[in-house]
């Protein structure tokens, strides 16, 4: 196998120092001993599977037993291990000879290939009975990219891992686990090693092939888990920017959605003139080059809600007519055009989608409100599934499951409310509305 490069489009300047601070919630739990007491040192655990004092002693003993060959990577991993408060944040140097059965499972483009492999040692798994960590051989996934010099490659890897760690210092935690870093011995390319799921597919592919088999409980469950990941990102001060790469959302085991990569995530505040990406997911303010905010993520999340709720996945871009397409799209979105929501979509779900689509960023719900609303909607179905005490919300979703005609009308529905903010004007290049036969969805 000959592979080269690790690629990442995230160009933030990121230091390699991992924060040693534990957030207030975790600190309070630690003080109160809510995670139990370590059987070795008798100190309160920082996590029910983790004793930070004991782990730090182990790190100090093993610190000279390995090196990645790069000082920045060594410092990052050692700092991450020393300050880890739970198993998910313990990142390791994984020698390439510890990986076997490396198989090409997906060639994304000319510069990127995804491989599966077997990590012979495997991550440390908690043995609850003996209260110790044991290693178990595990299948992992690695993504190898070409055309990156060493400095850029290392910077992007450490940036993505820093975002991952920052999210895990919050009360929330991400769903897909990262294990560490390795290096190909021939090409000398570094790469991230992370959790592999056999039954996983990009969200858009999953909807295209499985929508007719989804009921509303399943749809809400997918969105609920995805909102958990976005909540962890927003709590840590990052935005996801779905419009850059919607395929970064995976459906795992037909049960939950998860953010698969953080390559396009950025720290706030964020000012950008980027005009590339998937226009169907872009918020109006981004089209007129205003700063990207968490509210911009919420707009894109509303587009994902619509796709999961209706099975309608809008086209993203047409390279052959990109300039005309972008002008038409920008004009219509800024002045209120949104995808049609069929009448059989439950009203409570429709209301949340439309709130996420609000032209005014400040009028959109934050991710905590979105998550809580989705939780309430899902709970209304789940807890009434085997009950005779039905509520109106439950009946609304059951009725929608019995009427799955999501056919689209002949013309695109236009939301008539105009932008209230005088700054939300179309781009200067736009001079007229696209012809009616150039529909954007």
Helices and strands as residue ranges (DSSP letters): H 24-32, H 52-62, H 71-82, G 87-89, E 92-93, G 96-98, E 99-109, E 112-119, E 124-127, E 132-135, E 138-145, H 150-168, E 178-183, E 190-195, E 200-202, H 203-210, G 211-213, H 216-235, E 238-239, G 242-244, G 246-248, E 249-252, E 256-259, E 266-267, G 279-281, H 284-287, H 294-310, G 319-321, H 322-334, H 347-356, G 361-363, H 367-382, H 392-401
